[in-house]
Amino acid sequence: MRVIHTDIPEVVILEPKVFGDARGFFLESYNARAFREATGLDVEFVQDNHSRSARGVLRGLHYQIRQPQGKLVRVVRGTVYDVAVDLRRSSPTFGRWVGAELSEDNHRQLWVPPGFAHGFVVLSQSADFLYKTTDYYAPEHERCLAWNDPAVGVVWPFAGEPQLSAKDRTGLPLAECEVFE
């Protein structure tokens, strides 16, 4: 597994070894030992999630203020632009974001640690997005950072307005969000 460092040290892109031939390909999508060796983290994943979204759907930027979730995210069909925003007030990268294109072709995964807001926009006709979490979904603790907050300044690679859920349309600017200490 190859580790690609981002501008926020705790957020990393993981690139698995892919073995391919005329029949197709094989890759190991998760191995606890390899993940630990690559990241230095010993985490336990407790939940797997799968979403399918159409082109232009933007999901996020979500986080849980209590029971924060670390997420290991990947795309098995299509292409998305995936974003993590640091919401740890004591961090030197507080309020900064990093993004990466994840696709069925590049097989990349993104590790989003607890304490970060997370979201993605679908760039292909549709996309199947899979992710593992380190804590259970707790809707009473879920919060949403506005996807278009100019104070954060995420540069989303699409034109026009994204398709948003009602919840995502009411995301708050960073200045009004509950954040992590």
Rosetta constraint file for C-alpha pairs under 8 A:
AtomPair CA 1 CA 14 HARMONIC 6.63 0.50
AtomPair CA 1 CA 15 HARMONIC 5.61 0.50
AtomPair CA 1 CA 16 HARMONIC 4.50 0.50
AtomPair CA 1 CA 17 HARMONIC 5.72 0.50
AtomPair CA 1 CA 34 HARMONIC 7.16 0.50
AtomPair CA 1 CA 38 HARMONIC 7.09 0.50
AtomPair CA 2 CA 14 HARMONIC 5.82 0.50
AtomPair CA 2 CA 15 HARMONIC 4.98 0.50
AtomPair CA 2 CA 16 HARMONIC 6.37 0.50
AtomPair CA 2 CA 17 HARMONIC 7.71 0.50
AtomPair CA 2 CA 38 HARMONIC 7.56 0.50
AtomPair CA 3 CA 12 HARMONIC 6.66 0.50
AtomPair CA 3 CA 13 HARMONIC 5.89 0.50
AtomPair CA 3 CA 14 HARMONIC 4.87 0.50
AtomPair CA 3 CA 15 HARMONIC 6.39 0.50
AtomPair CA 3 CA 38 HARMONIC 6.49 0.50
AtomPair CA 3 CA 39 HARMONIC 7.78 0.50
AtomPair CA 4 CA 12 HARMONIC 5.90 0.50
AtomPair CA 4 CA 13 HARMONIC 4.94 0.50
AtomPair CA 4 CA 14 HARMONIC 6.27 0.50
AtomPair CA 4 CA 15 HARMONIC 7.63 0.50
AtomPair CA 5 CA 9 HARMONIC 6.49 0.50
AtomPair CA 5 CA 11 HARMONIC 7.21 0.50
AtomPair CA 5 CA 12 HARMONIC 5.08 0.50
AtomPair CA 5 CA 13 HARMONIC 6.44 0.50
AtomPair CA 6 CA 11 HARMONIC 6.24 0.50
AtomPair CA 6 CA 12 HARMONIC 5.84 0.50
AtomPair CA 6 CA 13 HARMONIC 7.35 0.50
AtomPair CA 6 CA 98 HARMONIC 6.93 0.50
AtomPair CA 7 CA 98 HARMONIC 6.75 0.50
AtomPair CA 8 CA 93 HARMONIC 6.69 0.50
AtomPair CA 8 CA 97 HARMONIC 7.69 0.50
AtomPair CA 8 CA 98 HARMONIC 6.95 0.50
AtomPair CA 10 CA 112 HARMONIC 7.76 0.50
AtomPair CA 10 CA 113 HARMONIC 6.81 0.50
AtomPair CA 11 CA 84 HARMONIC 7.75 0.50
AtomPair CA 11 CA 98 HARMONIC 7.99 0.50
AtomPair CA 11 CA 110 HARMONIC 7.20 0.50
AtomPair CA 11 CA 111 HARMONIC 5.60 0.50
AtomPair CA 11 CA 112 HARMONIC 5.53 0.50
AtomPair CA 11 CA 113 HARMONIC 6.64 0.50
AtomPair CA 12 CA 39 HARMONIC 7.98 0.50
AtomPair CA 12 CA 110 HARMONIC 5.89 0.50
AtomPair CA 12 CA 111 HARMONIC 5.41 0.50
AtomPair CA 12 CA 112 HARMONIC 7.54 0.50
AtomPair CA 13 CA 100 HARMONIC 7.91 0.50
AtomPair CA 13 CA 108 HARMONIC 6.58 0.50
AtomPair CA 13 CA 109 HARMONIC 5.63 0.50
AtomPair CA 13 CA 110 HARMONIC 4.57 0.50
AtomPair CA 13 CA 111 HARMONIC 6.39 0.50
AtomPair CA 14 CA 108 HARMONIC 5.72 0.50
AtomPair CA 14 CA 109 HARMONIC 5.04 0.50
AtomPair CA 14 CA 110 HARMONIC 6.13 0.50
AtomPair CA 14 CA 111 HARMONIC 7.50 0.50
AtomPair CA 15 CA 106 HARMONIC 7.88 0.50
AtomPair CA 15 CA 107 HARMONIC 6.58 0.50
AtomPair CA 15 CA 108 HARMONIC 4.80 0.50
AtomPair CA 15 CA 109 HARMONIC 6.46 0.50
AtomPair CA 16 CA 27 HARMONIC 6.68 0.50
AtomPair CA 16 CA 28 HARMONIC 6.86 0.50
AtomPair CA 16 CA 29 HARMONIC 7.07 0.50
AtomPair CA 16 CA 107 HARMONIC 7.01 0.50
AtomPair CA 16 CA 108 HARMONIC 6.99 0.50
AtomPair CA 17 CA 27 HARMONIC 6.18 0.50
AtomPair CA 17 CA 28 HARMONIC 7.47 0.50
AtomPair CA 18 CA 25 HARMONIC 6.61 0.50
AtomPair CA 18 CA 26 HARMONIC 5.87 0.50
AtomPair CA 18 CA 27 HARMONIC 4.84 0.50
AtomPair CA 18 CA 28 HARMONIC 7.88 0.50
AtomPair CA 19 CA 25 HARMONIC 5.38 0.50
AtomPair CA 19 CA 26 HARMONIC 5.17 0.50
AtomPair CA 19 CA 27 HARMONIC 6.35 0.50
AtomPair CA 20 CA 24 HARMONIC 5.55 0.50
AtomPair CA 20 CA 25 HARMONIC 3.94 0.50
AtomPair CA 20 CA 26 HARMONIC 6.32 0.50
AtomPair CA 21 CA 25 HARMONIC 6.32 0.50
AtomPair CA 30 CA 34 HARMONIC 7.88 0.50
AtomPair CA 30 CA 35 HARMONIC 7.30 0.50
AtomPair CA 31 CA 35 HARMONIC 6.02 0.50
AtomPair CA 32 CA 36 HARMONIC 6.09 0.50
AtomPair CA 32 CA 42 HARMONIC 7.86 0.50
AtomPair CA 33 CA 37 HARMONIC 6.13 0.50
AtomPair CA 34 CA 38 HARMONIC 5.98 0.50
AtomPair CA 35 CA 39 HARMONIC 5.94 0.50
AtomPair CA 35 CA 40 HARMONIC 7.70 0.50
AtomPair CA 35 CA 41 HARMONIC 7.32 0.50
AtomPair CA 35 CA 42 HARMONIC 7.98 0.50
AtomPair CA 36 CA 40 HARMONIC 4.95 0.50
AtomPair CA 36 CA 41 HARMONIC 4.90 0.50
AtomPair CA 36 CA 42 HARMONIC 5.40 0.50
AtomPair CA 36 CA 43 HARMONIC 7.84 0.50
AtomPair CA 37 CA 41 HARMONIC 7.64 0.50
AtomPair CA 43 CA 134 HARMONIC 6.92 0.50
AtomPair CA 44 CA 134 HARMONIC 5.77 0.50
AtomPair CA 45 CA 132 HARMONIC 6.03 0.50
AtomPair CA 45 CA 133 HARMONIC 5.28 0.50
AtomPair CA 45 CA 134 HARMONIC 4.38 0.50
AtomPair CA 45 CA 135 HARMONIC 7.09 0.50
AtomPair CA 46 CA 132 HARMONIC 7.38 0.50
AtomPair CA 46 CA 133 HARMONIC 6.05 0.50
AtomPair CA 46 CA 134 HARMONIC 5.53 0.50
AtomPair CA 46 CA 135 HARMONIC 5.94 0.50
AtomPair CA 46 CA 136 HARMONIC 6.65 0.50
AtomPair CA 47 CA 132 HARMONIC 5.71 0.50
AtomPair CA 47 CA 133 HARMONIC 5.30 0.50
AtomPair CA 47 CA 134 HARMONIC 7.07 0.50
AtomPair CA 47 CA 135 HARMONIC 7.08 0.50
AtomPair CA 47 CA 136 HARMONIC 6.34 0.50
AtomPair CA 48 CA 130 HARMONIC 7.22 0.50
AtomPair CA 48 CA 131 HARMONIC 5.67 0.50
AtomPair CA 48 CA 132 HARMONIC 4.44 0.50
AtomPair CA 48 CA 133 HARMONIC 6.38 0.50
AtomPair CA 49 CA 130 HARMONIC 5.62 0.50
AtomPair CA 49 CA 131 HARMONIC 5.28 0.50
AtomPair CA 49 CA 132 HARMONIC 6.40 0.50
AtomPair CA 50 CA 128 HARMONIC 6.87 0.50
AtomPair CA 50 CA 129 HARMONIC 5.59 0.50
AtomPair CA 50 CA 130 HARMONIC 4.49 0.50
AtomPair CA 50 CA 131 HARMONIC 6.59 0.50
AtomPair CA 51 CA 128 HARMONIC 5.71 0.50
AtomPair CA 51 CA 129 HARMONIC 5.19 0.50
AtomPair CA 51 CA 130 HARMONIC 6.58 0.50
AtomPair CA 52 CA 126 HARMONIC 7.00 0.50
AtomPair CA 52 CA 127 HARMONIC 5.54 0.50
AtomPair CA 52 CA 128 HARMONIC 4.47 0.50
AtomPair CA 52 CA 129 HARMONIC 6.25 0.50
AtomPair CA 53 CA 57 HARMONIC 6.17 0.50
AtomPair CA 53 CA 122 HARMONIC 6.90 0.50
AtomPair CA 53 CA 126 HARMONIC 5.47 0.50
AtomPair CA 53 CA 127 HARMONIC 5.48 0.50
AtomPair CA 53 CA 128 HARMONIC 6.77 0.50
AtomPair CA 54 CA 122 HARMONIC 6.55 0.50
AtomPair CA 54 CA 124 HARMONIC 7.65 0.50
AtomPair CA 54 CA 125 HARMONIC 5.92 0.50
AtomPair CA 54 CA 126 HARMONIC 4.13 0.50
AtomPair CA 54 CA 127 HARMONIC 6.53 0.50
AtomPair CA 55 CA 121 HARMONIC 7.83 0.50
AtomPair CA 55 CA 122 HARMONIC 4.96 0.50
AtomPair CA 55 CA 123 HARMONIC 5.56 0.50
AtomPair CA 55 CA 124 HARMONIC 5.49 0.50
AtomPair CA 55 CA 125 HARMONIC 4.82 0.50
AtomPair CA 55 CA 126 HARMONIC 5.25 0.50
AtomPair CA 55 CA 127 HARMONIC 7.69 0.50
AtomPair CA 56 CA 121 HARMONIC 6.18 0.50
AtomPair CA 56 CA 122 HARMONIC 5.30 0.50
AtomPair CA 56 CA 123 HARMONIC 6.40 0.50
AtomPair CA 56 CA 158 HARMONIC 7.63 0.50
AtomPair CA 56 CA 161 HARMONIC 7.87 0.50
AtomPair CA 56 CA 162 HARMONIC 5.06 0.50
AtomPair CA 56 CA 163 HARMONIC 5.79 0.50
AtomPair CA 57 CA 121 HARMONIC 5.59 0.50
AtomPair CA 57 CA 122 HARMONIC 5.61 0.50
AtomPair CA 57 CA 162 HARMONIC 5.63 0.50
AtomPair CA 57 CA 163 HARMONIC 4.50 0.50
AtomPair CA 57 CA 164 HARMONIC 6.25 0.50
AtomPair CA 58 CA 119 HARMONIC 7.18 0.50
AtomPair CA 58 CA 120 HARMONIC 5.64 0.50
AtomPair CA 58 CA 121 HARMONIC 4.18 0.50
AtomPair CA 58 CA 122 HARMONIC 6.61 0.50
AtomPair CA 58 CA 162 HARMONIC 5.81 0.50
AtomPair CA 58 CA 163 HARMONIC 5.94 0.50
AtomPair CA 58 CA 164 HARMONIC 5.75 0.50
AtomPair CA 59 CA 119 HARMONIC 5.30 0.50
AtomPair CA 59 CA 120 HARMONIC 5.52 0.50
AtomPair CA 59 CA 121 HARMONIC 6.45 0.50
AtomPair CA 59 CA 164 HARMONIC 6.75 0.50
AtomPair CA 59 CA 165 HARMONIC 7.56 0.50
AtomPair CA 59 CA 168 HARMONIC 7.03 0.50
AtomPair CA 60 CA 117 HARMONIC 7.73 0.50
AtomPair CA 60 CA 118 HARMONIC 6.05 0.50
AtomPair CA 60 CA 119 HARMONIC 4.05 0.50
AtomPair CA 60 CA 120 HARMONIC 6.54 0.50
AtomPair CA 60 CA 144 HARMONIC 6.62 0.50
AtomPair CA 60 CA 145 HARMONIC 7.31 0.50
AtomPair CA 60 CA 146 HARMONIC 7.77 0.50
AtomPair CA 60 CA 147 HARMONIC 6.46 0.50
AtomPair CA 60 CA 168 HARMONIC 6.14 0.50
AtomPair CA 61 CA 117 HARMONIC 5.38 0.50
AtomPair CA 61 CA 118 HARMONIC 4.85 0.50
AtomPair CA 61 CA 119 HARMONIC 4.49 0.50
AtomPair CA 61 CA 120 HARMONIC 7.78 0.50
AtomPair CA 61 CA 144 HARMONIC 5.47 0.50
AtomPair CA 61 CA 145 HARMONIC 5.14 0.50
AtomPair CA 61 CA 146 HARMONIC 6.46 0.50
AtomPair CA 61 CA 147 HARMONIC 5.68 0.50
AtomPair CA 61 CA 168 HARMONIC 7.48 0.50
AtomPair CA 61 CA 171 HARMONIC 7.74 0.50
AtomPair CA 62 CA 117 HARMONIC 5.04 0.50
AtomPair CA 62 CA 118 HARMONIC 5.20 0.50
AtomPair CA 62 CA 119 HARMONIC 6.34 0.50
AtomPair CA 62 CA 142 HARMONIC 6.98 0.50
AtomPair CA 62 CA 143 HARMONIC 5.89 0.50
AtomPair CA 62 CA 144 HARMONIC 4.69 0.50
AtomPair CA 62 CA 145 HARMONIC 6.45 0.50
AtomPair CA 63 CA 68 HARMONIC 6.82 0.50
AtomPair CA 63 CA 69 HARMONIC 7.37 0.50
AtomPair CA 63 CA 115 HARMONIC 7.59 0.50
AtomPair CA 63 CA 116 HARMONIC 6.58 0.50
AtomPair CA 63 CA 117 HARMONIC 4.78 0.50
AtomPair CA 63 CA 118 HARMONIC 6.57 0.50
AtomPair CA 63 CA 142 HARMONIC 5.71 0.50
AtomPair CA 63 CA 143 HARMONIC 5.42 0.50
AtomPair CA 63 CA 144 HARMONIC 6.40 0.50
AtomPair CA 64 CA 68 HARMONIC 4.86 0.50
AtomPair CA 64 CA 69 HARMONIC 6.81 0.50
AtomPair CA 64 CA 138 HARMONIC 7.30 0.50
AtomPair CA 64 CA 139 HARMONIC 7.99 0.50
AtomPair CA 64 CA 141 HARMONIC 5.07 0.50
AtomPair CA 64 CA 142 HARMONIC 4.27 0.50
AtomPair CA 64 CA 143 HARMONIC 5.79 0.50
AtomPair CA 65 CA 115 HARMONIC 7.96 0.50
AtomPair CA 65 CA 141 HARMONIC 5.52 0.50
AtomPair CA 65 CA 142 HARMONIC 6.46 0.50
AtomPair CA 65 CA 143 HARMONIC 6.79 0.50
AtomPair CA 65 CA 178 HARMONIC 7.00 0.50
AtomPair CA 65 CA 179 HARMONIC 6.88 0.50
AtomPair CA 65 CA 180 HARMONIC 7.05 0.50
AtomPair CA 66 CA 141 HARMONIC 5.60 0.50
AtomPair CA 67 CA 135 HARMONIC 6.19 0.50
AtomPair CA 67 CA 136 HARMONIC 7.32 0.50
AtomPair CA 67 CA 138 HARMONIC 7.23 0.50
AtomPair CA 67 CA 141 HARMONIC 7.44 0.50
AtomPair CA 68 CA 114 HARMONIC 5.18 0.50
AtomPair CA 68 CA 115 HARMONIC 6.32 0.50
AtomPair CA 68 CA 135 HARMONIC 6.75 0.50
AtomPair CA 69 CA 113 HARMONIC 7.13 0.50
AtomPair CA 69 CA 114 HARMONIC 4.90 0.50
AtomPair CA 69 CA 115 HARMONIC 7.63 0.50
AtomPair CA 69 CA 133 HARMONIC 5.73 0.50
AtomPair CA 69 CA 134 HARMONIC 5.25 0.50
AtomPair CA 69 CA 135 HARMONIC 5.12 0.50
AtomPair CA 69 CA 136 HARMONIC 7.47 0.50
AtomPair CA 70 CA 111 HARMONIC 7.43 0.50
AtomPair CA 70 CA 112 HARMONIC 5.61 0.50
AtomPair CA 70 CA 113 HARMONIC 4.29 0.50
AtomPair CA 70 CA 114 HARMONIC 4.30 0.50
AtomPair CA 70 CA 115 HARMONIC 7.86 0.50
AtomPair CA 70 CA 133 HARMONIC 5.53 0.50
AtomPair CA 70 CA 134 HARMONIC 5.12 0.50
AtomPair CA 70 CA 135 HARMONIC 7.31 0.50
AtomPair CA 71 CA 110 HARMONIC 7.90 0.50
AtomPair CA 71 CA 111 HARMONIC 5.88 0.50
AtomPair CA 71 CA 112 HARMONIC 5.01 0.50
AtomPair CA 71 CA 113 HARMONIC 6.34 0.50
AtomPair CA 71 CA 114 HARMONIC 7.59 0.50
AtomPair CA 71 CA 131 HARMONIC 6.27 0.50
AtomPair CA 71 CA 132 HARMONIC 5.51 0.50
AtomPair CA 71 CA 133 HARMONIC 4.66 0.50
AtomPair CA 71 CA 134 HARMONIC 6.64 0.50
AtomPair CA 72 CA 109 HARMONIC 6.59 0.50
AtomPair CA 72 CA 110 HARMONIC 5.73 0.50
AtomPair CA 72 CA 111 HARMONIC 4.63 0.50
AtomPair CA 72 CA 112 HARMONIC 6.30 0.50
AtomPair CA 72 CA 131 HARMONIC 5.39 0.50
AtomPair CA 72 CA 132 HARMONIC 5.17 0.50
AtomPair CA 72 CA 133 HARMONIC 6.68 0.50
AtomPair CA 73 CA 109 HARMONIC 5.39 0.50
AtomPair CA 73 CA 110 HARMONIC 5.30 0.50
AtomPair CA 73 CA 111 HARMONIC 6.59 0.50
AtomPair CA 73 CA 112 HARMONIC 7.79 0.50
AtomPair CA 73 CA 129 HARMONIC 7.31 0.50
AtomPair CA 73 CA 130 HARMONIC 5.83 0.50
AtomPair CA 73 CA 131 HARMONIC 4.22 0.50
AtomPair CA 73 CA 132 HARMONIC 6.57 0.50
AtomPair CA 74 CA 102 HARMONIC 6.42 0.50
AtomPair CA 74 CA 103 HARMONIC 7.48 0.50
AtomPair CA 74 CA 107 HARMONIC 7.22 0.50
AtomPair CA 74 CA 108 HARMONIC 6.43 0.50
AtomPair CA 74 CA 109 HARMONIC 4.66 0.50
AtomPair CA 74 CA 110 HARMONIC 6.72 0.50
AtomPair CA 74 CA 129 HARMONIC 5.93 0.50
AtomPair CA 74 CA 130 HARMONIC 5.38 0.50
AtomPair CA 74 CA 131 HARMONIC 6.22 0.50
AtomPair CA 75 CA 79 HARMONIC 6.82 0.50
AtomPair CA 75 CA 80 HARMONIC 7.42 0.50
AtomPair CA 75 CA 102 HARMONIC 5.97 0.50
AtomPair CA 75 CA 103 HARMONIC 5.21 0.50
AtomPair CA 75 CA 104 HARMONIC 5.66 0.50
AtomPair CA 75 CA 107 HARMONIC 7.11 0.50
AtomPair CA 75 CA 108 HARMONIC 7.81 0.50
AtomPair CA 75 CA 109 HARMONIC 7.71 0.50
AtomPair CA 75 CA 127 HARMONIC 7.00 0.50
AtomPair CA 75 CA 128 HARMONIC 5.79 0.50
AtomPair CA 75 CA 129 HARMONIC 4.56 0.50
AtomPair CA 75 CA 130 HARMONIC 6.03 0.50
AtomPair CA 76 CA 103 HARMONIC 6.81 0.50
AtomPair CA 76 CA 104 HARMONIC 4.82 0.50
AtomPair CA 76 CA 107 HARMONIC 7.53 0.50
AtomPair CA 76 CA 127 HARMONIC 7.55 0.50
AtomPair CA 76 CA 128 HARMONIC 5.68 0.50
AtomPair CA 76 CA 129 HARMONIC 6.42 0.50
AtomPair CA 76 CA 130 HARMONIC 7.23 0.50
AtomPair CA 77 CA 103 HARMONIC 6.82 0.50
AtomPair CA 77 CA 104 HARMONIC 5.00 0.50
AtomPair CA 77 CA 126 HARMONIC 7.62 0.50
AtomPair CA 77 CA 127 HARMONIC 5.12 0.50
AtomPair CA 77 CA 128 HARMONIC 4.96 0.50
AtomPair CA 77 CA 129 HARMONIC 7.42 0.50
AtomPair CA 78 CA 103 HARMONIC 5.66 0.50
AtomPair CA 78 CA 104 HARMONIC 5.66 0.50
AtomPair CA 78 CA 122 HARMONIC 7.93 0.50
AtomPair CA 78 CA 123 HARMONIC 7.70 0.50
AtomPair CA 78 CA 124 HARMONIC 5.41 0.50
AtomPair CA 78 CA 125 HARMONIC 7.17 0.50
AtomPair CA 78 CA 126 HARMONIC 5.88 0.50
AtomPair CA 78 CA 127 HARMONIC 4.30 0.50
AtomPair CA 78 CA 128 HARMONIC 6.62 0.50
AtomPair CA 79 CA 101 HARMONIC 7.00 0.50
AtomPair CA 79 CA 102 HARMONIC 5.80 0.50
AtomPair CA 79 CA 103 HARMONIC 4.21 0.50
AtomPair CA 79 CA 104 HARMONIC 6.63 0.50
AtomPair CA 79 CA 122 HARMONIC 6.18 0.50
AtomPair CA 79 CA 123 HARMONIC 5.48 0.50
AtomPair CA 79 CA 124 HARMONIC 5.22 0.50
AtomPair CA 79 CA 126 HARMONIC 7.73 0.50
AtomPair CA 79 CA 127 HARMONIC 6.03 0.50
AtomPair CA 80 CA 101 HARMONIC 5.78 0.50
AtomPair CA 80 CA 102 HARMONIC 5.49 0.50
AtomPair CA 80 CA 103 HARMONIC 6.37 0.50
AtomPair CA 80 CA 120 HARMONIC 6.25 0.50
AtomPair CA 80 CA 121 HARMONIC 5.48 0.50
AtomPair CA 80 CA 122 HARMONIC 4.40 0.50
AtomPair CA 80 CA 123 HARMONIC 5.21 0.50
AtomPair CA 80 CA 124 HARMONIC 7.10 0.50
AtomPair CA 80 CA 127 HARMONIC 7.06 0.50
AtomPair CA 81 CA 99 HARMONIC 6.69 0.50
AtomPair CA 81 CA 100 HARMONIC 5.71 0.50
AtomPair CA 81 CA 101 HARMONIC 4.50 0.50
AtomPair CA 81 CA 102 HARMONIC 6.29 0.50
AtomPair CA 81 CA 120 HARMONIC 5.40 0.50
AtomPair CA 81 CA 121 HARMONIC 5.40 0.50
AtomPair CA 81 CA 122 HARMONIC 6.58 0.50
AtomPair CA 81 CA 123 HARMONIC 6.95 0.50
AtomPair CA 81 CA 156 HARMONIC 7.49 0.50
AtomPair CA 81 CA 157 HARMONIC 7.39 0.50
AtomPair CA 82 CA 99 HARMONIC 5.36 0.50
AtomPair CA 82 CA 100 HARMONIC 5.34 0.50
AtomPair CA 82 CA 101 HARMONIC 6.11 0.50
AtomPair CA 82 CA 102 HARMONIC 6.84 0.50
AtomPair CA 82 CA 118 HARMONIC 7.65 0.50
AtomPair CA 82 CA 119 HARMONIC 5.97 0.50
AtomPair CA 82 CA 120 HARMONIC 4.26 0.50
AtomPair CA 82 CA 121 HARMONIC 6.74 0.50
AtomPair CA 83 CA 97 HARMONIC 6.79 0.50
AtomPair CA 83 CA 98 HARMONIC 5.71 0.50
AtomPair CA 83 CA 99 HARMONIC 4.29 0.50
AtomPair CA 83 CA 100 HARMONIC 6.70 0.50
AtomPair CA 83 CA 118 HARMONIC 5.71 0.50
AtomPair CA 83 CA 119 HARMONIC 5.33 0.50
AtomPair CA 83 CA 120 HARMONIC 5.87 0.50
AtomPair CA 84 CA 97 HARMONIC 5.54 0.50
AtomPair CA 84 CA 98 HARMONIC 5.58 0.50
AtomPair CA 84 CA 99 HARMONIC 6.48 0.50
AtomPair CA 84 CA 112 HARMONIC 6.41 0.50
AtomPair CA 84 CA 116 HARMONIC 6.06 0.50
AtomPair CA 84 CA 117 HARMONIC 5.63 0.50
AtomPair CA 84 CA 118 HARMONIC 4.65 0.50
AtomPair CA 84 CA 119 HARMONIC 6.75 0.50
AtomPair CA 85 CA 94 HARMONIC 7.92 0.50
AtomPair CA 85 CA 95 HARMONIC 6.25 0.50
AtomPair CA 85 CA 96 HARMONIC 5.71 0.50
AtomPair CA 85 CA 97 HARMONIC 4.25 0.50
AtomPair CA 85 CA 98 HARMONIC 6.71 0.50
AtomPair CA 85 CA 116 HARMONIC 5.25 0.50
AtomPair CA 85 CA 117 HARMONIC 5.01 0.50
AtomPair CA 85 CA 118 HARMONIC 6.47 0.50
AtomPair CA 86 CA 91 HARMONIC 7.80 0.50
AtomPair CA 86 CA 93 HARMONIC 6.38 0.50
AtomPair CA 86 CA 94 HARMONIC 5.04 0.50
AtomPair CA 86 CA 95 HARMONIC 5.32 0.50
AtomPair CA 86 CA 96 HARMONIC 5.73 0.50
AtomPair CA 86 CA 97 HARMONIC 6.34 0.50
AtomPair CA 86 CA 115 HARMONIC 6.57 0.50
AtomPair CA 86 CA 116 HARMONIC 4.66 0.50
AtomPair CA 86 CA 117 HARMONIC 6.64 0.50
AtomPair CA 87 CA 94 HARMONIC 5.60 0.50
AtomPair CA 87 CA 95 HARMONIC 5.95 0.50
AtomPair CA 87 CA 115 HARMONIC 5.62 0.50
AtomPair CA 87 CA 116 HARMONIC 5.21 0.50
AtomPair CA 87 CA 117 HARMONIC 6.69 0.50
AtomPair CA 87 CA 179 HARMONIC 5.41 0.50
AtomPair CA 87 CA 180 HARMONIC 5.93 0.50
AtomPair CA 88 CA 94 HARMONIC 5.61 0.50
AtomPair CA 88 CA 115 HARMONIC 5.69 0.50
AtomPair CA 88 CA 116 HARMONIC 7.23 0.50
AtomPair CA 88 CA 179 HARMONIC 6.32 0.50
AtomPair CA 88 CA 180 HARMONIC 4.62 0.50
AtomPair CA 88 CA 181 HARMONIC 5.53 0.50
AtomPair CA 89 CA 94 HARMONIC 5.54 0.50
AtomPair CA 89 CA 179 HARMONIC 6.69 0.50
AtomPair CA 89 CA 180 HARMONIC 5.90 0.50
AtomPair CA 89 CA 181 HARMONIC 5.05 0.50
AtomPair CA 90 CA 94 HARMONIC 7.10 0.50
AtomPair CA 90 CA 181 HARMONIC 5.76 0.50
AtomPair CA 95 CA 151 HARMONIC 7.94 0.50
AtomPair CA 95 CA 152 HARMONIC 5.92 0.50
AtomPair CA 95 CA 174 HARMONIC 7.46 0.50
AtomPair CA 96 CA 152 HARMONIC 6.32 0.50
AtomPair CA 97 CA 152 HARMONIC 7.17 0.50
AtomPair CA 97 CA 154 HARMONIC 6.73 0.50
AtomPair CA 100 CA 110 HARMONIC 7.81 0.50
AtomPair CA 102 CA 106 HARMONIC 6.67 0.50
AtomPair CA 102 CA 107 HARMONIC 6.86 0.50
AtomPair CA 102 CA 108 HARMONIC 5.58 0.50
AtomPair CA 102 CA 109 HARMONIC 6.78 0.50
AtomPair CA 103 CA 107 HARMONIC 5.90 0.50
AtomPair CA 103 CA 108 HARMONIC 6.87 0.50
AtomPair CA 112 CA 116 HARMONIC 6.72 0.50
AtomPair CA 112 CA 118 HARMONIC 7.35 0.50
AtomPair CA 115 CA 179 HARMONIC 7.91 0.50
AtomPair CA 115 CA 180 HARMONIC 6.17 0.50
AtomPair CA 117 CA 144 HARMONIC 7.69 0.50
AtomPair CA 117 CA 145 HARMONIC 7.01 0.50
AtomPair CA 121 CA 156 HARMONIC 7.64 0.50
AtomPair CA 121 CA 162 HARMONIC 7.85 0.50
AtomPair CA 122 CA 126 HARMONIC 6.65 0.50
AtomPair CA 122 CA 127 HARMONIC 6.36 0.50
AtomPair CA 123 CA 158 HARMONIC 7.43 0.50
AtomPair CA 138 CA 142 HARMONIC 6.49 0.50
AtomPair CA 143 CA 171 HARMONIC 7.77 0.50
AtomPair CA 143 CA 177 HARMONIC 7.92 0.50
AtomPair CA 143 CA 178 HARMONIC 7.89 0.50
AtomPair CA 144 CA 167 HARMONIC 7.63 0.50
AtomPair CA 144 CA 168 HARMONIC 6.61 0.50
AtomPair CA 144 CA 170 HARMONIC 7.69 0.50
AtomPair CA 144 CA 171 HARMONIC 4.71 0.50
AtomPair CA 144 CA 172 HARMONIC 6.36 0.50
AtomPair CA 144 CA 177 HARMONIC 7.91 0.50
AtomPair CA 145 CA 149 HARMONIC 7.81 0.50
AtomPair CA 145 CA 171 HARMONIC 4.85 0.50
AtomPair CA 145 CA 172 HARMONIC 4.98 0.50
AtomPair CA 145 CA 173 HARMONIC 5.97 0.50
AtomPair CA 145 CA 174 HARMONIC 6.33 0.50
AtomPair CA 145 CA 177 HARMONIC 6.68 0.50
AtomPair CA 146 CA 168 HARMONIC 7.15 0.50
AtomPair CA 146 CA 169 HARMONIC 7.60 0.50
AtomPair CA 146 CA 170 HARMONIC 7.22 0.50
AtomPair CA 146 CA 171 HARMONIC 4.04 0.50
AtomPair CA 146 CA 172 HARMONIC 4.86 0.50
AtomPair CA 146 CA 173 HARMONIC 5.34 0.50
AtomPair CA 146 CA 174 HARMONIC 7.49 0.50
AtomPair CA 147 CA 154 HARMONIC 7.46 0.50
AtomPair CA 147 CA 168 HARMONIC 7.71 0.50
AtomPair CA 147 CA 171 HARMONIC 7.11 0.50
AtomPair CA 148 CA 152 HARMONIC 7.82 0.50
AtomPair CA 148 CA 153 HARMONIC 6.92 0.50
AtomPair CA 148 CA 154 HARMONIC 6.84 0.50
AtomPair CA 149 CA 153 HARMONIC 6.18 0.50
AtomPair CA 149 CA 154 HARMONIC 7.73 0.50
AtomPair CA 149 CA 172 HARMONIC 7.95 0.50
AtomPair CA 149 CA 173 HARMONIC 5.40 0.50
AtomPair CA 149 CA 174 HARMONIC 7.08 0.50
AtomPair CA 150 CA 154 HARMONIC 7.70 0.50
AtomPair CA 151 CA 173 HARMONIC 7.64 0.50
AtomPair CA 151 CA 174 HARMONIC 7.04 0.50
AtomPair CA 152 CA 174 HARMONIC 7.24 0.50
AtomPair CA 164 CA 168 HARMONIC 5.74 0.50
AtomPair CA 164 CA 169 HARMONIC 6.08 0.50
AtomPair CA 165 CA 169 HARMONIC 6.27 0.50
AtomPair CA 166 CA 170 HARMONIC 6.74 0.50
AtomPair CA 167 CA 171 HARMONIC 6.84 0.50
AtomPair CA 172 CA 176 HARMONIC 6.07 0.50
AtomPair CA 172 CA 177 HARMONIC 5.96 0.50
AtomPair CA 173 CA 177 HARMONIC 6.34 0.50
